[in-house]
């Protein structure tokens, strides 16, 4: 068993869970910029670095697949693997879904302009939309639920179609908790 960790501006690390011994580390191609966690499915690790998505071998850290995008992945969210999709939060363009096998883009859902700028190097001074989603998307049945920095709680269908949104008026930076058919949301003002 392994434990995966990261140190920003350093590397992504894999350690032996029992001994703490370093097994491997990766820091090339933007992987040294560590904000998010990793998703492990079988022997594959799904992880982002700056504007690149990587699929790594769990045991060796070898890059199995990678692809660069015109998205910034400088958020805290862990990638979500849902059926054949890889669902990623971005610091600039809301949510993007990729085909898990090919890493080809399937859809993109843009949120509104961030009410506060939490992601590294994001600012309204760039004269472009900053549609930040800091936390990972949560699955509720076949739907996807998440809060965004624009102050809205969103519910999407699995193909990225908007099913509903609620304006909380305050950025939502934490993951939504789904328990017993209830949604628990904490906003930046501390309201639950």
NORNORVEN-V911778 format. One record per residue. N is the residue number from 1. SS is DSSP state (H for helix, E for strand, - for the rest). PHI is phi in whole degrees, 0 to 359 (none if undefined). OMEGA is omega as a letter, one per 20 degrees, with the letter a starting at -180 (NA if undefined). Layout:
BEGIN
N_SS_PHI_OMEGA + N_SS_PHI_OMEGA
END
This chain:
BEGIN
1_-_none_a + 2_E_236_r + 3_E_240_a + 4_E_252_r + 5_E_216_r + 6_E_216_r + 7_E_234_a + 8_-_302_a + 9_-_62_a + 10_-_227_a + 11_E_199_r + 12_E_263_a + 13_E_241_r + 14_E_240_a + 15_E_241_r + 16_E_293_a + 17_-_297_a + 18_-_274_a + 19_-_258_a + 20_-_83_a + 21_-_297_r + 22_E_291_r + 23_E_264_r + 24_E_201_r + 25_E_216_a + 26_E_228_r + 27_-_218_a + 28_-_274_r + 29_-_54_r + 30_-_90_r + 31_-_291_r + 32_-_285_r + 33_-_270_a + 34_-_262_r + 35_-_240_a + 36_-_269_r + 37_-_274_r + 38_-_238_r + 39_E_250_a + 40_E_248_r + 41_E_229_a + 42_-_63_a + 43_-_260_a + 44_E_247_r + 45_E_246_r + 46_E_254_a + 47_E_207_r + 48_E_248_r + 49_E_209_a + 50_-_50_a + 51_-_238_a + 52_E_234_r + 53_E_253_a + 54_E_239_r + 55_E_240_a + 56_E_247_r + 57_E_286_a + 58_-_299_a + 59_-_278_a + 60_-_248_a + 61_-_80_r + 62_-_298_r + 63_E_285_r + 64_E_271_r + 65_E_210_r + 66_E_204_r + 67_E_206_r + 68_E_272_a + 69_-_225_r + 70_-_267_r + 71_-_232_r + 72_-_259_r + 73_-_257_a + 74_-_272_r + 75_-_229_a + 76_-_276_a + 77_-_292_r + 78_-_277_r + 79_-_302_r + 80_E_247_r + 81_E_259_a + 82_E_230_a + 83_-_54_r + 84_-_256_a + 85_E_247_r + 86_E_248_a + 87_E_251_a + 88_E_234_r + 89_E_273_r + 90_-_233_r + 91_-_270_a + 92_-_227_a + 93_E_222_r + 94_-_70_a + 95_E_244_r + 96_E_233_r + 97_E_244_r + 98_E_243_r + 99_E_292_a + 100_-_298_a + 101_-_276_a + 102_-_260_a + 103_-_65_r + 104_-_282_r + 105_E_292_r + 106_E_259_r + 107_E_198_r + 108_E_222_r + 109_E_244_r + 110_-_274_r + 111_-_271_r + 112_-_275_r + 113_-_297_r + 114_-_300_r + 115_-_279_r + 116_-_224_a + 117_-_249_a + 118_-_259_a + 119_-_279_a + 120_-_307_r + 121_-_66_r + 122_-_268_a + 123_-_200_r + 124_H_288_a + 125_H_288_a + 126_H_277_a + 127_-_55_r + 128_-_214_a + 129_-_300_r + 130_-_243_a + 131_E_254_a + 132_-_270_r + 133_-_234_a + 134_-_283_a + 135_-_260_r + 136_-_289_r + 137_-_291_r + 138_E_248_r + 139_E_266_r + 140_E_230_a + 141_-_66_r + 142_-_265_r + 143_E_269_r + 144_E_242_a + 145_E_234_r + 146_E_197_r + 147_E_255_a + 148_-_228_a + 149_-_289_r + 150_-_276_r + 151_-_91_a + 152_E_255_r + 153_E_260_a + 154_E_247_r + 155_E_229_r + 156_E_242_r + 157_-_284_a + 158_-_292_r + 159_-_257_r + 160_-_87_r + 161_-_279_r + 162_E_290_r + 163_E_254_r + 164_E_176_r + 165_E_208_a + 166_E_234_r + 167_E_275_r + 168_-_271_r + 169_-_77_a + 170_-_222_r + 171_-_306_r + 172_-_247_a + 173_-_256_a + 174_-_264_r + 175_-_293_r + 176_-_283_r + 177_E_256_r + 178_E_245_a + 179_E_215_r + 180_-_52_r + 181_-_63_r + 182_E_244_r + 183_E_256_r + 184_E_249_a + 185_-_231_r + 186_-_244_a + 187_-_261_a + 188_-_295_r + 189_-_277_r + 190_-_95_r + 191_-_283_r + 192_-_243_NA
END
